[in-house]
Amino acid sequence: MERRTFFTGIGTATLTVLAIYPLTASALKSSRSSSKGGILKNNQIQHMVIFDLHHEKGTELAIKFLADGQKILSNIPGVNNFQVFNQVSVKNDFTYGFSMVFDAASDYESYSKHPDHQEFVENRWKKEVSRFQEIDFNSFKF
């Protein structure tokens, strides 16, 4: 009986705070650690390209291009975390994106010179991509 009186006496707001405190503390710890440089480590480069295809969005040819790009480019040595994206923002009118991470500038240079990359650019990219923009980032150092 005394236990019920205690919990009733401290109120539901206090109990709620006590219940969610561990979750809040964990979230704050995560946000603090992620502000120390994000997912990129020192010297890593995130290479991104946003683009449009000559093919209509969602067609077999468009899907084949994206799938082939992922299969071919992600298997080149030095390529990490290769991802294919659909654009969802109304602020940007490009349709698709590729993103990948390299551990060092030398890996990025090797990727650019790799025969599979060059063949993909010559035989697929130049023929099927109507326009594009490249962006390369590394972590900002404070």
C-alpha positions in Angstrom: 0.0 0.0 0.0 2.8 2.4 0.9 4.3 2.0 -2.6 1.1 3.0 -4.4 0.9 6.1 -2.2 4.5 7.0 -3.0 4.0 6.7 -6.8 0.7 8.6 -6.6 2.3 11.3 -4.5 5.2 12.0 -6.9 2.9 12.3 -9.9 2.8 11.0 -13.4 4.9 13.8 -14.9 7.8 12.9 -12.6 7.5 9.2 -13.5 7.5 10.1 -17.2 10.7 12.1 -16.8 12.3 9.2 -14.9 11.2 6.8 -17.6 12.5 8.7 -20.6 15.7 10.1 -19.0 17.8 7.1 -20.1 16.6 7.5 -23.7 17.2 11.3 -23.7 20.7 10.9 -22.3 21.5 8.3 -24.9 20.3 10.5 -27.8 22.2 13.5 -26.5 25.4 11.4 -26.3 24.9 10.2 -29.9 24.3 13.7 -31.2 27.4 15.0 -29.4 29.6 12.2 -30.8 28.2 12.6 -34.3 29.1 16.3 -34.3 32.8 15.4 -34.1 33.1 14.8 -37.8 30.2 12.7 -39.0 30.6 9.5 -40.8 33.7 10.5 -42.7 37.1 9.9 -41.0 40.2 11.9 -41.6 41.3 11.9 -45.2 38.2 10.1 -46.5 36.4 11.6 -49.5 32.7 11.3 -50.2 32.2 11.4 -54.0 28.7 12.1 -55.1 27.1 12.7 -58.5 23.6 13.7 -59.2 22.2 13.2 -62.6 19.4 12.7 -65.1 19.0 10.0 -67.7 17.7 10.1 -71.2 15.4 7.3 -70.2 12.1 8.0 -68.5 12.1 7.6 -64.7 11.2 4.1 -63.6 11.6 2.4 -67.0 13.5 -0.8 -67.4 16.3 1.1 -69.1 16.6 3.5 -66.2 16.6 0.7 -63.6 19.1 -1.3 -65.6 21.5 1.7 -65.7 21.3 2.3 -62.0 21.7 -1.4 -61.2 24.6 -1.8 -63.6 26.2 1.3 -62.2 26.0 -0.1 -58.7 27.3 -3.5 -59.7 30.2 -2.2 -61.7 31.3 0.8 -59.8 30.9 -0.7 -56.3 33.2 -3.6 -57.2 36.1 -1.3 -58.1 38.8 -1.5 -55.3 38.8 1.4 -52.9 35.0 2.1 -53.3 33.2 2.0 -49.9 29.6 2.6 -49.0 28.3 2.8 -52.6 24.7 4.0 -52.7 22.1 4.8 -55.4 19.5 7.5 -54.7 16.3 8.9 -56.0 15.9 12.6 -55.7 12.9 13.6 -53.5 13.4 17.3 -52.9 11.4 19.9 -54.9 14.4 22.2 -54.5 16.6 20.1 -56.8 15.5 18.9 -60.2 18.1 16.1 -60.7 16.5 12.7 -60.7 19.2 10.2 -59.4 22.4 10.1 -57.4 25.4 7.9 -56.8 27.5 8.3 -53.6 30.6 6.5 -52.5 33.4 6.9 -50.0 37.1 6.6 -50.5 39.6 6.2 -47.6 42.2 8.4 -49.3 42.7 10.6 -52.3 44.9 7.9 -53.8 41.9 5.5 -53.8 39.8 8.1 -55.5 42.5 8.6 -58.2 42.8 4.8 -58.7 39.0 4.6 -59.1 39.0 7.3 -61.7 41.7 5.5 -63.7 40.3 2.0 -63.2 39.4 0.3 -66.6 35.9 -0.7 -65.3 35.1 3.0 -64.4 36.5 4.3 -67.7 34.5 1.7 -69.6 31.3 2.5 -67.7 31.8 6.3 -68.4 32.5 5.8 -72.1 29.9 3.1 -72.9 27.1 3.9 -70.6 27.5 7.3 -68.8 28.2 9.4 -71.9 25.4 7.8 -73.8 22.6 7.5 -71.2 23.2 10.5 -68.8 21.7 13.8 -70.1 23.2 16.0 -67.4 25.0 15.7 -64.1 26.9 17.5 -61.3 29.7 16.1 -59.2 30.4 16.9 -55.6 33.4 15.7 -53.6 33.6 16.3 -49.8 35.9 15.5 -46.9 35.2 16.3 -43.3 35.6 19.9 -42.2 38.3 20.3 -39.6 37.7 22.8 -36.8 
